[in-house]
């Protein structure tokens, strides 16, 4: 798994998003900043990010992902 693959997938799911992906192998830290998270609780935000990569989690390509999901206002 490459960080570029994760960035591309996140871009498909969060068109207005700004992303930071670090890590290697199958363990990554991801920060997603998007208006899509406005008004959502932290658990729901993480669920949206997991939904974008769930197929990779299921097949083992992605084992661990640490998610930070913020609105643009929260990221400032």
GUROLO-267323 format. One record per residue (C-alpha): residue in three letters; x, y negated, z. Coordinates in Angstrom, 3 decimals. Layout:
BEGIN
- type	X	Y	Z
- ALA	X	Y	Z
...
END
This chain:
BEGIN
- type	X	Y	Z
- UNK	0.000	0.000	0.000
- UNK	1.312	-3.433	-0.959
- UNK	0.258	-6.758	0.537
- UNK	-0.530	-7.983	-3.005
- UNK	-3.190	-5.290	-3.326
- UNK	-4.832	-6.429	-0.111
- UNK	-4.652	-10.085	-1.182
- UNK	-6.333	-9.264	-4.491
- UNK	-9.102	-7.293	-2.805
- UNK	-9.769	-10.015	-0.263
- UNK	-9.944	-12.543	-3.093
- UNK	-12.666	-10.459	-4.728
- UNK	-14.747	-10.475	-1.541
- UNK	-14.068	-14.003	-0.282
- UNK	-13.933	-16.281	-3.329
- UNK	-13.280	-19.412	-1.257
- UNK	-10.825	-17.647	1.040
- UNK	-7.281	-18.449	2.026
- UNK	-5.322	-15.357	3.034
- UNK	-2.184	-14.365	4.850
- UNK	-1.138	-10.714	4.746
- UNK	1.951	-9.341	6.445
- UNK	3.091	-5.813	7.096
- UNK	4.331	-2.763	5.269
- UNK	3.481	0.843	4.645
- UNK	-0.059	1.286	5.866
- UNK	-0.064	-1.224	8.785
- UNK	-0.966	-4.852	8.090
- UNK	-1.896	-8.117	9.795
- UNK	-4.479	-10.127	7.874
- UNK	-5.755	-13.646	8.336
- UNK	-8.791	-14.668	6.309
- UNK	-10.050	-18.256	6.346
- UNK	-13.462	-18.587	4.698
- UNK	-16.743	-20.474	4.983
- UNK	-18.382	-17.028	4.808
- UNK	-17.664	-16.695	8.536
- UNK	-19.581	-19.824	9.555
- UNK	-22.129	-19.017	12.242
- UNK	-21.005	-15.397	12.598
- UNK	-19.772	-13.691	15.734
- UNK	-16.218	-12.308	15.733
- UNK	-17.353	-8.683	15.391
- UNK	-19.448	-9.467	12.304
- UNK	-16.531	-11.357	10.765
- UNK	-14.284	-8.344	11.205
- UNK	-16.947	-6.072	9.734
- UNK	-16.999	-8.192	6.580
- UNK	-13.227	-7.919	6.202
- UNK	-13.283	-4.177	6.915
- UNK	-15.957	-3.744	4.236
- UNK	-13.521	-5.156	1.678
- UNK	-10.864	-2.519	2.432
- UNK	-12.915	0.363	3.817
- UNK	-12.203	2.690	0.902
- UNK	-8.468	2.391	1.608
- UNK	-9.040	3.105	5.285
- UNK	-11.084	6.188	4.394
- UNK	-8.439	7.604	2.055
- UNK	-5.556	6.821	4.442
- UNK	-3.829	4.252	2.227
- UNK	-4.450	1.697	4.954
- UNK	-4.123	3.023	8.478
- UNK	-4.101	-0.041	10.704
- UNK	-5.258	-3.571	10.047
- UNK	-5.218	-6.410	12.550
- UNK	-7.775	-9.005	11.467
- UNK	-8.021	-12.693	12.261
- UNK	-11.110	-14.181	10.588
- UNK	-11.635	-17.932	10.821
- UNK	-13.718	-20.694	9.289
- UNK	-11.753	-23.534	7.682
- UNK	-12.610	-25.798	10.626
- UNK	-11.264	-23.231	13.094
- UNK	-8.058	-22.815	11.087
- UNK	-7.147	-26.513	11.333
END
